[in-house]
């Protein structure tokens, strides 16, 4: 609290561990410490509603839901402010982790559509975004669990519930949430303003229905195969979430695409979504079926933040397989190998599928780390097995800048940093008997931890 109490972004403290049993006197003592460390107005503390000592806290964490008629919180107290610390996850049990919220980006369209719908407004009663929007002011909000895919400690599987994957590549749910923002452009915020996004890739396996996310008043979808257009008009005063998911029924049919392709009329098949405000088009998004893969695309995903030459900073670069028009070929099984020259190196090697990297849902990201010297970095990307009929390779140049502050490090240790990553497994990677025994022991310990976590979640009602 002493470290962070002057940060303007801090508005609520959680001084005790969540989903943990502790004595009531301990809970009260931690709440008193908050008041001592920050004896000013607008300082609040929160804890689980089921926890011992919760009566000492002005904010309690709970899970409201909407049943189609009204919002519900079991045994709600009109004198208490409620907040949802974590919402969105929906696992069957805490060992299996099957959930409509947990979707790897490379599982393709249908799972990502289900994830976005689950977070927004599913057909079952759940603490969704729509339900949170319908609560009275006594319930002041909630935090989605979680923004990004990640690997936490207690379970062997990664958490796939993020709106983006671990490399910050967006899933469909990202655009669904983006559509909930105001269409007004705000210069201080990234990617604000009117938007429209077609969550449909026009592959042979894509559904007939076309889903669109938008924060505009009206959305017009045109399928230029036949010039037909479909229009959605948002309710003037929508209840619940600001921008419901838009579904245009029975629009796409691959067999019609095939018929035109056989006639060499591939360019006549595409989807166009237009977002309108006050009758004017303010946002547009187009989709085209991906044709024969012809080239690699390569770009840096840095959100305009310069790479610092401190040997610690790194940036994501993304390689994608595309057709001749630049449309990403989502469905392919290529591997991409990266080569780096200059003041940078790739993090990881073939042992962790970093280089060569498998294409997943059309792209293969890699992490480029800086050296201690600012300068140019040249990155080349090519498919693993090159040939005259394979996609053409791509080259990208970026530049690192000097660190803002003087660097303190050991010259001897700095000399040990590899200039570049290897492209294959290191020699001598065979595990010893001791290492194998250690792995078996950790496996048993992890299994025990899983059972403990599952029991803890049951105690706090997280399975409901």
C-alpha positions, 0 to 999 in steps of 0.5 A: 500500500505504501508503494502503490497508494499514490497511483491514481488507477488504484481504487479498491484494495483486496488486503486478504487472499481471495478464496482462502479461509482465514480467522475473522480477527485476521480479516479485521486486522488487515482492513484496519491496516488499510485505513491506517496506511490510507486515512483518506476518503475514497479508500475502499477494501473488498473481500469474498462475501463467503469469507470469515470477517466479511462484515468488516469490509464495505465491498463484497465480491459476488456473482450476479446473474440475469434470468431474463427478467431481473438481476439476482444476488443471493441474500443481497444486503441493501447496505453493501456495495457489490463487485465481481472480482472475476467473471467469465470462466465457466469450467466443468470442474477444476481438474478438467478445465473444459469451458466455452470460455477457454478457446485457443485462437487456432481452434478456428471460427466456431469455438471463438464465436462461442467464446465471444457469445459466452462472454456477451450474452449466452442462452443460459443464465450466467454472469455475462457482460449483458448481466453485469450491464443490467445490475443496479448501481449497488453492483458497481462492476466486474473484472473479466478473468482474463485478458490474455492466455497465459500459463499459471502454476497450479494446472498443467494446461494453459489458460485459454480464456483470454481475449487475445492469445499469449502473443497478444493476437486478438480472438473474436471476443476482442472485437466483441468487447471493442464494440462496447466502447463509445463510437466517439473518437478519443485521442488519448485512447488507443483504437477508439472511434466507430468500428465494424468487424466481420467474424467470418473467414469465408472458408469451406468450413465457415457457417452460413450465418455471418456474425458482425460486431459494431458500435455503430447505430446501423450495420449494413452487410453486403454479399457482393456475390449477388449484390444482396444487402442486409441491414441491422438497426440497433435499438434506440435504447438497448437494454443490457450491453451497449452493442449486442452481437449482430447475426445475419442469417443464411448469408454465406455458401461455399458452393456458390463461391466454388461455382464462381471460382470455376468460372474464374470469377473469384474476385466477385465473392466478398463480404462488406460490412458498413457501420453507419451513424446518422445515416453516414458510413463511418466504418467499413470492413471487408472479407475475401476468401483466401486463395492459393498461398503465395507469400509470407507477410511479416509485421511488427506488433509494437503499438508504436512503442520503441524497442529499448536496447537494454538486452531485456526488452522484446517485441512481437513480430508476426509472420502470416501465410497469404494469397496473392492479394494479401488475404491471410490463409487461415487454414494451412500447416506450414512452419516458418523459420526466422533468421535475425541479423543485427542488434536482436535475437529470437527468444527460444528455439525449436525445443519450445516451437519458437523457431521454426514456428508452426503456423496457427490460424494463419500466423506464426509469432516470434519474440525479438529481444534487443541487445545492449547496443541500439541499432537496426535489426533485420528479420527474415521469414521463410517456410520451412521447406522452400521451393518454386511452388512454396510461399515467397519469403518476407523481410522486415527491418526494425530498429532499437533505441538507446535505453532511457536510463544508464544500464548496470550490469556485469560485463562478464555476464553480458558476454555470455548472452547468445548472439542469436537463438539456435534453430534446433535442439541443443545437444545433450538434452537427454534427461538423467535418472534424477531429473526423471524422478524429480519430474515424477515427484512434481507430477504427484505434487501437482495432482495433490494441488489440483485436488486442493484447489478443486475443494477450495473452489467448491467451498467458495461456490465457484462451481455453481 
